[in-house]
Each structure stands twice: as structure tokens, then as C-alpha cells.
Amino acid sequence: ADLRANGTMVVADLSGELREAAMAGGVDVLKTSDEDLAADGLITDVGDEALLFDTMRSLTARSGISHLVVTRGTEPTLALSGGQLVSVHGPRLEVLDPRGGGDSVTAGITAGLCRGASFWDSLRTGVAAGTLNVARHGLATGRADAIAALVDQIEVRAREARFN
């Protein structure tokens, strides 16, 4: 709340009680995962996209989150921003180590926003960073030039009509 009150953008990658506390204080960008939402009892089946979409709408409506990003392992990432629900698709690479993929998505989004990029361009950077991270051994070993080369292969697709 202090950060937001002083004009600072808040990006969080949280689950459970910490996610709830951050949402109460105000979050501009929230990244979570389908597994976290299931573990927290917010969804009962990670494969049920309709339930996941409803949960995403509910989270943004009750907390005022500007941008919500939900990573889903090897499935396309989902994002909800300005009433637009999208899926984010990148190249299929062999997963060598899945650890840290979601953290890399958050880092890429944050880096893009800090550089003044739009949320959508920052999201593409984040998904490129996450994709590269899981295709390598070792956490956060993707170089900036390799991430930048992947960004052009990341596609954001509208999933359903805009809603309010």
C-alpha cells in the first residue's frame, strides 16, 4: 500500500495469504500459476479453462488488479488486462528444467515495464524469458540477447470478447 500511495508500480508473484495481502494493499501486475490457484482452493481443476477464466475475472474485480497473469506449466500463459483475456503462445522447446519458469516470466514483465514498454510487450518479454529459462539448465541463465530473439516468436491471442 505504501508503494502504491507513493506512485510506485507494484508487481507481485505470489500465492496464498501473501497474494491476498498484496491484493489488499494494491497490485498493478499479479503473476500467479494455475497450480497455486488450485492449491489455494480457488480452482478445483487446472484443466478447466472456464473455471480459470471465471476465477481470473473474480480476482481482478475484487482487488482492482490492473493486469493478472496466470502461468500454466507447458500450457499457454493466460493474462487478463483491461477486460481483455488472452493466451500467450511461444515456440515449443524441450523442457530441461521447469524450475524458475514462472519467476522468469515475472522478471521479464517487470523489466519491460521498467523500460517503459506496454503491458502487452512486457508480457511477451516475460513469456520469452520463461520459455528460455525452462529450456536451459540452471535458474535465470538466459541472456538478454537470447530472450530478445525469442520475443518475436511470442504471440498474444484474444481468447474471448472483452467484458467488464
Buried (B, 14 or more C-beta within 10 A) or exposed (E): EEEBEEEEEBBBBBBEEEBBEBBEBBBBBBBBBBBBBBEBEBBEEBEBBEBBBEBBBEBBEEBEBBBBBBBBBEBBBBBBBEEBBBBBBBEEEEBEBEEBBBBBBBBBBBBBBEEEBEBBBBBBBBBBBBBBBBBBEEEEBBEEEBBEEBBEEBBBEEBEEEEE
